[in-house]
Amino acid sequence: MSGSGTHRGSTDWARFQALLDEQNAWPAEYVFKFIVPVAKLTDARLLFGRVPVHERPSRNGNFVSVTATLVIHSSDEVVAMYEAASTIEGLIAL
């Protein structure tokens, strides 16, 4: 599931949710990892609210890897997070 400008069809999301439901017993910890341009770092941080995030700058300093682990209660929450993240210009979801 990747970021800005890429909108997945409902069939792709349904398949992704089915995989999530097969591989997880909700509630479960889920790790989100995004690569964002430095200029959009604050926007990425806001996705996670008060949850601590791990940040690692790229070698050239133009991008930051942002990782956070959240307790998620359903695959719907995972999809909602990726949909919110997709509104951030330049974000890449890993």
N, C-alpha and C positions, 0 to 999 in steps of 0.2 A: 504494500500500500504506500504509494509515494505521494508527494506533496503537491504544492501549489500548481493549479492549472490542470491537474489530473483528477478527473472525476470518474470514479468507478461506476459501472452499471449495477443495478440492483441484484443481478445474478451473481456478479463477482462478490458483492458484500454478503449475499446469502451463503455462498460457498465458503467464504472466509469465516462467517459466523458458525457454520456447521462444523468446520475444522476446530474452531475455538471450543465449541461445546463438546466435541469428541475428546479433546486433549486436556480439558480442565474440569475440575469439580468446583463449581462456584459456591461460595466466594473463594477467590484465589489471588495470590500475588501475581501481578503481571508487570513485566518490564517494558517500558516504552523507551525507545531510543530514536532520537532525531538528530539530523545534521542541519544546522541553520546558519545563514549568514550572520556575522557579528552584529550587524545593524538590526537584526530581528530577534536577538537573544532575549530581550525583555518580553516580547510576545510569547516566545516559547516557554519561558519561566511561568508566565501567567496561566498557561494550560494546566499547571500542576497545583495551583493554589499555594497552600502552605507546606506541601510535601517537599522535603529536601531533594535537590537534584544534584547530580554529579556533572560537572562541566569539564570538557577537555578541548582546548583550542587546537586548531589544525596547525600543521607545521609552518605554514606561511601566515597564519593569523587571520585569515579571511573568514573562516568558518569555526563553529563550535559544535562539538558533540554534546548533546544534552540527554542524560539518562535518568529515569526516575522509576521507582518501584511503587506501585499502588495496589491496595487491596480492592479488587474489582468484584462486583456481585453478579455480573452477567455479561454475555458477549455483546449485548446491546451497548453497555458502557464502553467497551473497547472500541466498537465501531464509532460511537459518538466522539470519543477522544480523537480518533484518526480523522473524522470529518472536521472537527474543530481545528486540528493541526493543519489540515489541507488549505485552510484560509490564510495561512501565513506564507507570504511570498518567499520563494526560494527554499522552503523547508523540504527536506528529504526524510521520509520515514524509513527506518531500517527494520 
